[in-house]
C-alpha cells in the first residue's frame, strides 16, 4: 500500500470514526443490552439473580394474539408507506420541477411545519378533527347539510391518517432530493423524442428518482410498524398493534424481558422483509 493510499485511508477513518463511535454508543450498545435482557427469566428491576431462558420467545409463538398483532403492524406500516408515496411523490415532483422562487420556499415551510410541534400534540389534534362534531364533520355538513355524521375516530382509518400525517414529510423531502438531482436537459431530451407526460414520468423521472423513493419508504415503514402512540390515541380498542403491546410490557407490567423479546421479533421481521426486497431494489438501481 502506497503512502498516498494510507493517507487517504487515515483521512476516511478520521472523518467517519466519530460517526461510527456515536452509532455504537447510541444504537448498538442499547440494543445489545436489550437483547441480553430478553433472554432473562426476570426483569433487571427485580433484585434477584436471573438466569437465561427462551420462554419469552416461546410465549410469542404460543399466544396467537402476538403474531396477529405483528401481521397487523406490518400491514399498517405497508399501507402508511403506500399512502405517503402516493401523496408525497407528486408533491415532491411539483416542488422540484414546477414551483420556483418564493412559492417553493413557502411550500417547503408547510412541509416541515409539523416538525415544529410535539408529536403527541399533533396526534391529539387529530382527535379534534375526526371526532363526531369535530372540524371535519362540521366542514362536511357545511357542504352537504344532510350528510351523516362523520365518526371515524377510534378506527383503523383514523390510525392511518395520523401516521400518514406524521411521516409524510420524510417521503416528500427524500423524493425531492432525488428529483432535484435529475438534470432538466434529460427531461427535455425525452420530450423532444416524443415522450408523453405519463411515459416521461414512468420511464424517465420515476426510475431516476428511485433512490429517494426507497429511502423515504424505509424511513416511513420501519417506525410505522413499531408505532404505538397513534394507534393508542386514534385507534382506541380497534388500534391494537404490536408496538402498543411492547410499550405496555415496559411501562405497565414492567416485564422488560418479554418486551425486549417482542421488540427483537419485530426487528427480525422487518429485517427479513428488507433483505427480501433488497435484491429487487438493487437490480432496479443497477438498471438505471
Buried (B, 14 or more C-beta within 10 A) or exposed (E): EEEEEEEEEEEEEEEEEEEEEEEEEEEEEEBEEBBEBBBBBBBEEEEEEBEEBEEBBEBBEEEEEBBEBBEBBBEBBBBBBBBBBEBBBBBBBBBBBEBEEEEBEEBBEEBEEBEEEEEEEBBBBBBEBBBEEBBBBEEBBEEEEEEEEBBBBBBBEBBBBBBBBBBBBBBBBBBBBBBEEBEEEEBEEBEEEEBEEEEBBEEBBBBBBBBBBBBBBBBBBBBBBBBBBBBBBBBBEEBBBBBBBBBBBBEEEEBBBBBBBBBBBBBEBBEEBEEEBEEEBEEBEEEE
